[in-house]
Amino acid sequence: MKKVAFSDFDGTLAKGYISMEFMDFLHNKGIYSREAYAKQGALFQEHKTGNVSYDRWVEKWALLWAEGLKGREEKEVKNAALEFFKSFEPNIYKSSYELVKLLKGKGYCTVAISVGAMDIIRIAGKRLGFDKIYATEPEKSHGIFTGNLKTRLHLPSGKQEIIAGILHTGKFRQEGSFAFGDSASDAGMLGCAEQAIALNPNKELIDMAKKNSWRTASYKNVINIVRQILQS
């Protein structure tokens, strides 16, 4: 069985929310629904003011993401994603490329798991060199978005379900596994790994890391920390 390493994307491997910025980009190009965009903006403000929890925000964001693309062509969104990524790529930490390369060099299967939009996460994940990529994916029929969701990553147990499915194949082992995340929503994923690293963590995850004896790291020192673990 092969060793495996799981990682979140937003905040963990890059600055900002790539899918939120991609949504703005699509809206400005007239590809994303005005109505859904307005709902997204109101929802984000509710989250920022503390009236909507992170989990609830993510869940509703994903549903609105699918709603906002209803009737659009898959090819149109994919082409827009390629155009958008050129401007977003500098937000990816240089150490993120080194991290994936280091783990792959040590025989790990690298897996990106993000609640973000698949059309843009797929591009970022492939650019970083991930072996497997999981993200929120709207349903399509004959190349047209239906307005429904295909995946369950937007649910609180979404990332754990993906990991459980990967480990259940019997091709990968939990022993020696790594997991990287930056927020409390990644806690379930971190708890599934032998080597859990809160990478660029927010305050809530820092507190959780202390309680669970997880390591903490920043994009500046994560390579050294991982190397030390691999050499021990």
N, C-alpha and C positions, 0 to 999 in steps of 0.2 A: 504493500500500500504506500501511496505517496503522501508526503507532508503537504500541509495546506496553510495558506495565510489569507485572512479575510480583511477587507478594509472598506470603510466608508469613503466618500469623496469630498463633499462640501465641508469646508472647515478643517477637515483632516488632511487632505492632500492639496487643497487649494483655498485661496481666499474667496470669500463671498458665496452667494448662492447661484450656481451656474444656471439652474433651471428658471429661477426668477428673472435673471437677466435675459435669458433666451426668450422667455415669455414676453418681456418688454420689446425685444427685437422683433418677434413675430407680430406683435400688436402694431408696432410702428410700420410694418410692411403690409398691414391689412390682412394678415393670415390668421390671426387669432381673434375670436369673437369679442366685440366691444362689450357686450353684456357680461360675458364670463370674466373679462378683464376687470370690469368695474367691481364685480363680486369678489375677485381675488384681492383687489386693492383694499376693499372694506374689511375683508377677512384678515389680511395681514395687519391692518391697524388694530383690529380687535385683539390679535395675538400680542402685538407690541405693548398694548395697554394692560395686558394681563387678563382680559375678559375671556379669552379663548386659550386653552392649554396648547402646548406644543403638539401633543399627539392629535388633538382635535383639529388643529390647524393643518397638519400634514395630511390627515385623512380627507378633509374637505378640499384642500389644495389639489390633491390628486384627482378627485371626482370632477372638480371644476376644470382641471387641465384637459381631461378627456372631453368635457362638455364644450370647451372653447375651440377645439379642433374639429368638431363635428362637421362633416361635409367637405372637409379639405382633403386634398390629395396627399398621400404618403410621400410621393416623390417631391412635391413642393416643399414639405416640411424638412425632408432630408437635405435638400439643396440649401435651404436657409440655415440649417444647423452647421453645414460645412462653412458657409460664409461667416456665421457668427463666431465659430470657434477660433478663427484667426485672430479676432480681437480679444477673446477671453484667455487664450493660452498663456499669456504672461502671468496670469494669476495663479498658475500651478507652481508650487514650490519646486525649485530645482532638486531638492533632496528627495522629493517624491519619486522622481525618475530613478534616482540612485537606490532608493529603498526597494522598488520593484525589481530592479536589476540584481541587487544583492540577494534577495530572497530566491529569485529564479536560479541564480548561480549556485545556490545551496540546495537545489533540487525541490523547491517548493512550487506547488501549483498556486498561482496568485489569483484571488477572486475579489472583484470589486462589487460591493453591494450598496446601492444607493436608492433612496426614495425618489431621487430626481428623475427627470424625463429621459427615457431610454434613447431617444433620437440624438441627444447631445451627450449624455453620459457614455454612450457607446463610442463616440468619437474620442472623448477624453481618455476613456479606459484603454482603447487601442493605442493611442498615442503614448500612454504611460507603459504599455507592454503587458497589461493584464491578460491572463490566460482565459478567464471567464468573467462575464459582465452581467450583472442583474440590476434592473432598474424598473421604474414605473412605466408601463407600456399600455397605451390605449388600444382598444380593439379596432381592427380594420376589416373591411369586407371589400374584396376586389380592388384593393389599393385606396380605399376611401375610409376615413375615420368615421366610426359609427356614433361616437359620443359616449361610449361605455368604456370601462376599464377591463383589461385582460389579466392584469396581475393583482397581487394582494400585498405588495410591499408597503402600501400606505397604511396598513393596519399595524397596531402596536407590536404584534407578534410576527410581522412580515419578515424581518431579517432572520429571526430564529428559525422560521419555517424553511427558508432557503438553505440555511446551514444544515439543519436536520436532514433535509433532502439530499444534500451533497454527501454528508457523512453516511447516510443510510445506503448509498450505492455500494459501499464496501471497497471503493477504490482509493479512499483517502483515510488517513488516521488522525484522530484527535490528539494523540501524543505528539508533543513538540509544536503544535499549531500556534499560529499568531493571530491576533485580531487588533485592529487599529480603529479608533473612533474619537470624536471630539465632543459629543454631547450625551446627555442622559438617554436619548433615544437609541444610542449604541450600546447601552449597558447589557442588554440581552445578548448581543453579539459578542461582546467582550467576555461575558460569563461563559461562553461556549468554548473559549480557547484556553490552552495551557499557559500561553504567554500573552497576557492582555496588556495593551499599551494605550493609555489615554493620550492621544496625539493632538497637540494644540487644544487642550480641553478647556471648556468653559467652567465657571466656578462650580456649577452643580455636579459636573462630572469629576472635578478635582476632589470634591467631598466624597463622592461615591468611590473613587479610586483609593482614597485613604482607608475607607471602611472595608474594602475588598482586597486590600494589599496589591492593587494593580500598579504597574509602573506608570509614570507620567513622563512625557517628552514633548519637545517642540520641534518644529521643522529644522531648527538649527543643530540639535544634538541627537536626533532619532537614529541616524546612521551609526553613530558610536555606540549607542545603547543596544541596538540590535546586534551589532558585531560582537559585543561583549557577551550577549546571551548565547549567540551561536558558537562562541568559542569556549563557553563554560561546560 
